Amino acid sequence: MVEHVAAEIISVGLIGFGVAGRTFHAPVIRAVPGLRLAAIVQRSGAGAYPDVPVFRSVDELLEDASIRLIVIATPNESHFPLAKQCLLAGRDVVVDKPFTVNSSEGVELTELARAEGRLLSVYHNRRWDGDFRTVRRLIASGELGRLVMFESHYDRYRLARRPGAWRENPGPGSGVLFDIGSHMVDQALALFGMPEAIAADVRMEREDAQADDALTFCCAIRSCGCCCAEP
C-alpha cells in the first residue's frame, strides 16, 4: 500500500495590485500547485478574487502569521523598504523587477535575507519566454559556433506619454531603463555572465517626455564560456 502525503501549501501575500500584480503575479500564484494566494494588499477598490481577503496596509498583511511568502509588485522606489519590512517580519520575499533602484539597496537586502535566514528572489518572467529559452539552448549546445555578436531589442512605439503612469514621470526607478531595460540586462547576464565593459545611451526622445523613454547599451564580453547553461 502506497501512502500519499499531501504537499505543503504555501500561503502567499501579494503587495500591489496594479498592472504587475493583476497581470503577472496573481494569476501565476493561483496557477502554481503548492501556492495559495492568501491575501492582497491594495490601496483602494474591491478585490478581484472573491475568496481572497484584501488588506489596505502591509502592517495588516504581516499580522497574518500563516502567510509565509510575500510577493512585492509595487512602484520601483518602494521595493527596498517593503522588502526590508517583510524580511524583518520573518517572511520569504519575491520582488518584481527591478530588484531595487540602486545597487547599495540590493546589497543590503541580500545581506539582510542571509542574516535572517530567509529566501529572497527577483521576479524576472522574461527568462521563461519561449524565444529566450530557445536562444539559451542554442548557445549552450554550441550549434552556433563561436559567437561574436548578440543583438536583442524591444520595440515600443507610443507617441505620447500615458496619463498618470508613474513609470513615465520623473523620479527614482522610473523610465524605460528600469522597466524594459532591466529585462534586457538580465537576459544578457543570464546568457553571458558579467561583462568586461559596458556603454549605454539612455535618453528622452518624445517631445513631452519627463523620464527616459529610449535606450541603447552595449556589453563587451571576452567569451561565452558555460554561463548560458539551462538553469
Phi, psi and omega in degrees: 000128180262125179266125180264125179257124181295135178293147180291135178265127180263123177277129186243135173252132181252121178259114180105129181224045171274212182300314183295311182295317184287324188263317189257333188256303183304312180297324180292315179301317181294333185270343186274121176301136179095349176248144176229121176287103189265336182193153177231135173259117174218143189291328183206168177091161178280158180287147179278341181242112184301333183269002183246121178297148177246125176252154180261354180214156177292323178303318179296319178299315185289347175289341179275102185291346182283343182277116184263327186240133178245130174251126184255117181228061184241174176307146192305321184296337182270354184301313184297305182297324180290316178297318179298316179299318182288322177296317179294337177274006175081031180246150169283150190223135168242127182249130175297152178292151350286150185307302177217177181268356173205163187290327181296324176293321178297318178297317181298317180295319180298315179293322179295316179299319179295316181295324182273352182069034182249153173281139179218127182214166179247139181270105177242083186294335183289350173294342185253008174295144183300320182293319180293318180295325177294314178300318181297318178294319181297316180295316182295329183284340183083004182297335183274355182075207181285117183273124182246342178208139174229126181238131180222145179205152171247130178254119177226117182243111175215117191290330184237158177294152176275121182302131177080001181280115183296331180295339182255007175259153180294144178152165179301130177084000178270174178094166187286338178298314179284335183275277180283324182301327181296327175295315182295317178297315180298317181294322178296318179294321180295325182280319193235355182080191184291134180281160175279333179204156179215141175229143184216148173237105180252123192215169173247120184255326182284148184297327182260013184295140175240351175219162183303134181234009177205150178203153173222132175221154183227132179247138176256121182230131184293313181205160182286323183063219181241018185286351183261017178293157180299144180290000000 
